[in-house]
């Protein structure tokens, strides 16, 4: 599931307390295969979707998406700008700073929960 949208946290219309905010991820999820044509799905916006799922108390879905996105890293742990989910390869600029910034932001957000996703993933890796 890769995303091509990001709700802005600055607008009252996209506050986690509005109906629109709660309705957007479920309405978007069936269509998250990237853009038509030669474009792929933007990796950063996929992390933003994980953020939105977490904000909507869909923590398990957020963690599942986050872990799937971590699986997109290349052999040296880097992410590209886009990913082609059909062909299974990176597109666009690699490495992409925005993708990595979104990864870090999402990791910090998920790590703030009681289970601590970053600590849990680190423990599983050791």
N, C-alpha and C positions, 0 to 999 in steps of 0.2 A: 504494500500500500504506500504509494508515494504521492506527495501533495503538490499542488500548484497554487496554493492560496495561503494567506496569512491574515488572521484577524488582528487589527491594531488595538493595542491595549490603551491607547490614548483617547479614543473616542467613547463617549457615553453610549453610543449605539452598539458598541461591541463589548460593553462591560459584561463580565461573567454573570451578571444578574438579569440580562435582557433575554427575551424569548429568541431573538435573532441569533444571539451568541450560542444558545443551546441547540438551535436548529441547524446551524451551519455545518458542523462536522458530520452528522449523520446524512445530511443531504449531499455532501461532497464526497464522502467515502466511496460510493459505488463508481465514481468517475475519476479515480486517482491513478490513472495509468500514463500520465504525462500529456503532452500536447500532441496534436495531430501533425503528421509530416515527419521531418527528420529531427524534431526536438524531443528530448527526453523529459523526465520529471526532475524538477529542481530539488536537489538534496536539502538545501537549507529550509525550504518550505515544508518539507516532510518532517524535519525536526520541530518546526513551528506547529505542525498538526499535533505532534506528541505533546507539546506544551499546552495546546488548547484542550486536548483530551484530559490531561492532568487537571487543568483548571475546572473542568466539568465533572470532576470526581470519577473519571473513568481511568483510574490509575493503572489498572491491569492492562487496559488497551494501550495506554501511553508507554508503559514499560515494554510491552510486546513490540510495538512499533519502534521504539528506541533500540531494542536489541536487534531487530531486523535491519535497521539502518546501520548499526555498527558492523553488521555482516557485509556491508557494501564496500568496506575499506579495501584498498589494494594490498599487495604483498608487503608493503612497508607502512601500512596503517593510514594512508592518506585517502581523502575523498576528493572527488571531482565536483564540478559545478552542477552537472546533470548525470542522470543514470538512465539507461535504457532497460526497463524491466523485462522487455520481450527478449532482447538479444543478450541481456545479462552483462553489459559492459558499461564502462564510464564514457561520458561524453563531455565535451567542453573543456574548460580549463582545469588542469590538474597540476598541482594541488590548488584547491579553491579556499581562500581564507574565509569567505562567508559561510561555507559549509562547515568548516571547523569551528567557527565562532558559534554557530547554531548548535553544534554538537555539545560544546562546552556549556552553553547556557541551559540546554535541556538536561544535561547531566547534573548540573548544579541544582536545578529545580527538582528533579526526581530524587536527588540525594537528600533533599530537605525532608522527605517523607520519613516516617519512623523506620522503615526497613532499610533505607539508604541504598539506592540502586547501584551507585558507584562502589560502595563498600561490598555489596553482595556480588557484583561482577568480579571485583578484585579477588574476593575469597574463592569464587568458583574457578578462577584462572590459576590460583596457586595450588 
